[in-house]
Amino acid sequence: RDDALRARGRERARRGAAEAARLERSRLLRMVMHDLRSPLLSISNMSATLTAIDPTTAVGDGEVVEMVGAMATCSELMEHIVSDMLDFER
């Protein structure tokens, strides 16, 4: 009988640990998705703005250069986040 009680206790502990790990993974995933969403929305908004500008605007125009630079920065941030997550999974 004591063995059965200990076995049930170990099983409860295993289930509790598995649930805690699942909750932690879920929290981490939500955090990463939030961190990716911000730069992705920035890229989306800037690309929409670039699409809407006068087609005769020079590529070297200050506003265009600034938006393209910001898009590059956002995409680099997203790349770092994804790389960090892949490294974390190893």
C-alpha positions in Angstrom: 0.0 0.0 0.0 2.8 2.4 0.8 4.4 1.6 -2.5 1.2 2.5 -4.3 0.9 5.8 -2.4 4.5 6.7 -3.3 3.9 5.8 -6.9 0.8 8.0 -7.0 2.8 10.8 -5.4 5.6 10.5 -7.9 3.1 10.5 -10.8 1.4 13.6 -9.4 4.8 15.3 -9.1 5.7 14.3 -12.7 2.3 15.7 -14.0 2.8 18.9 -12.0 6.3 19.3 -13.5 5.1 18.6 -17.0 2.3 21.2 -16.6 4.7 23.8 -15.2 7.0 23.2 -18.2 4.1 23.5 -20.6 3.0 26.8 -19.0 6.5 28.2 -19.1 6.9 27.3 -22.8 3.5 28.9 -23.5 4.6 32.1 -21.7 7.9 32.2 -23.5 6.1 31.7 -26.9 3.7 34.5 -26.1 6.6 36.8 -25.2 8.5 35.9 -28.4 5.5 36.4 -30.6 4.9 39.8 -29.0 8.6 40.7 -29.6 8.3 39.7 -33.3 5.0 41.4 -33.9 6.3 44.9 -33.2 9.0 45.0 -35.8 6.8 43.1 -38.3 4.1 45.7 -38.0 6.7 48.4 -38.5 7.9 46.7 -41.7 4.4 46.3 -42.9 3.5 50.0 -42.2 6.7 51.3 -43.8 6.3 49.1 -46.9 2.7 50.3 -47.3 3.9 53.9 -47.0 6.6 53.3 -49.6 4.1 51.7 -51.9 1.9 54.8 -51.6 4.6 57.4 -52.4 4.8 59.1 -55.7 6.5 56.7 -58.2 8.8 59.5 -59.4 10.3 59.9 -55.9 14.0 59.2 -56.1 15.3 56.1 -54.2 17.9 58.4 -52.6 15.2 60.7 -51.2 15.8 61.2 -47.5 12.4 59.9 -46.4 12.8 56.7 -48.6 16.3 56.1 -47.3 15.0 56.5 -43.7 12.1 54.1 -44.2 14.3 51.5 -45.9 16.9 51.8 -43.1 14.2 51.3 -40.5 12.9 48.2 -42.3 16.4 46.8 -42.4 16.8 47.4 -38.6 13.4 45.8 -37.9 14.2 42.7 -40.0 17.6 42.4 -38.3 15.9 42.5 -34.9 13.5 39.8 -36.0 16.4 37.7 -37.3 18.1 38.0 -33.9 15.0 37.0 -32.1 14.5 33.9 -34.3 18.2 32.9 -34.1 18.1 33.2 -30.3 15.0 31.0 -30.1 16.6 28.4 -32.4 19.7 28.5 -30.2 17.6 28.1 -27.1 15.9 25.0 -28.5 19.2 23.2 -29.0 
